[in-house]
Amino acid sequence: MGTQLNARTLGNLGMSRTSLLFLMALCGACTTITPAPSIEELEAFDSWIYSAFPKANLSTASSIKGVGKLLDQSLVPYEVGYAEGKWNVTTYRFDGLTIVAIVQEAEPQKALVAGITITSSAWPLVNGLAVGAPVSSIKMPVPPSEKPLRYCGMNDCVEFGEEAGRISKITLSLYAE
């Protein structure tokens, strides 16, 4: 059984593609090279992740609250030197859904969504993937990074929790600053 290597792995090993190709020539078929996605492919994947949640227009506190029946909301002050006004990291909890956003205190309460965690099949992604679906149904245009079920673009990631071969949780991590 061969080991898959991509550009990130090569960089972590401190090896160039030329060095790896030389080693492969010595080794034969023991290793498969997976070409790293291009920057354009990674940026396109970021765009997909950003819009993967069907109610992607989450640009204000009221639009987030309008997603469904809000069960709980909590906030922690957020300070950033270049932002005008006061901001809070606000966590909105719905049944099977948590949205974390950086929200401006002043109207119109602009929101920058930083994360979405889905734990219920009631909240499928735009491509139909949902909690409860078989893990084998996960097909992403980029290879997994770090963990077997974590897929990242340039800035954003989607991670799938697994339990008994099924998706148990979906986490969208978004760059929001």
N, C-alpha and C positions, 0 to 999 in steps of 0.2 A: 504494500500500500504506500503510495507516494505522498509527499508533503507538498501542499500548495503554498507557493510563495508569491507575494505581490510586491509592489514597489515599497510600501510601508515596511514590510518585513525585511526586505533587503537593506533599507536604510537603517533599521534597528540593528541589523547584523553587521552594519558597516561594510557591506559588500556592494560592488557595482554590478550592473547587469553583465558586463564582460567577464568579471570574476565568476559569477554564477554560471554563465554559459560554459566556461572552461571546466568548472567542476561537473556540470551536467554531462559534458562530453566524456569525462572520465567515468562517470557513474552510469551512463546509459539512460534507461527510462525510469530511474528511481525518483525523479522530481518533475513536477509539472509547473510551468510558469503561467500565472494568471496575469495578463496585462492590467496595470493599474488604470482606473478610469481617468479620462482627461478632465481638466479643470471645467470644461464646458459641461461634461456629463455630471460632474459633482454639483455644479451650480444648478443644473436642471433638476437633479434629485433634491436639492435644497428647496426649490420651488414646489416640487411635488409634496414634500413633507409639510411645507408651510400651508398648503391647501388641502392636505389629506383629510383633515377633519371637515365633515360636510358643512358645518356652519362656520366657514372660514372668515366671515366678516365679523371679527371679534375685536373691533378697534376702539370701543368705548366700554366703560363699566356697565352701562345699561344694555349694550348689545350682548355682553357676556351673561348678564343676569337673565336676559331674554331667551337663553338656550333651553331652559326648562324650569322645573320647580326647584328653586334654590333651597337647599337644606341647611347650609351653614356658610358663613363668610368670615374670614379673619384677615387682619392686616398687620404688617410690621413696617415701620418707617424705612424708606429707602433713600439713601443720600448719594447723589452723584454730583460732582463739582460743576459740570457744565450744564446741567439741566435747570431750566427756569421753573421756579415754584417748588411746591412740596409733592413728593411722590411716595407711594406705598407699595410694598410687595403684598398683593392681595390674593388670597386663596379662596376660590369659589367651589363649593362642594354640591354636587347634584347626585342623584341616585346612579351609581356606577360611573361617575365622571368627576374629575377634579381638574380645574383650570387654574393655573398660577400666572398672574400677570403683574407687570409693573404699571401702576395706575396713578395718573396725575390727580391730585386732590381738587384742583379747580375745574370748573365746568369747561368743556364738555366731558371731563374725566377721561381723557385719552388713555388707552390701554395698549401695552406692548405685551403680547402673550409670550411667556417664557417656557411654559410646559403644559401639556395636556396628558392626563393619565386616564385610561379607559379600563374599567373592570367589569363591564356589562355588555352583552351582545346587543343591547338597545342602541349602542353608539358605534355603528360600523364606519370604517374609513370609506373614502370616495371610491376606492377600488374594490369594495365589498369585503375586505378582510375585517373580521370581527372577533371578539372574545368568543371562544367556543369552537372556532374553525380549526381544522387540522393544521398543525405546524407545517406539514408538507405543502400547504396551499400558499405559503409565503414565497413570493417571487419578486425579487427586487433587481433593479438594473445595475446595482453596484454590489460588490462582494461584501460579506459581513466584515466588520472591523472589531477588533478586541475580543468580543464575545460572539458566539455563534449566531445569536439572534439580534445583533445590534448592527444597524446599517446607517452610515453617515455620509453626508455630502460634505461641502466645504465647511459649513457652520452648524447645520441642523442634523439631528439624528432621530431615528425611530427604532425602538427596542421592543421586542416581544417577549413576554414572560411565557414559560411553558410549564404545563402540568399534564402528565399522562398523555403526551403527544398532541395536546390541544393548546391553543393560544389562551392564556389565563389573564394576560394584561397587555395593554399596548401603551407605550409611553412615547410621546412626541416631545423632543427637547429642541427648543427654538432659540436662536440668537435674538435677544431682545434688549438692546442697549443703544 
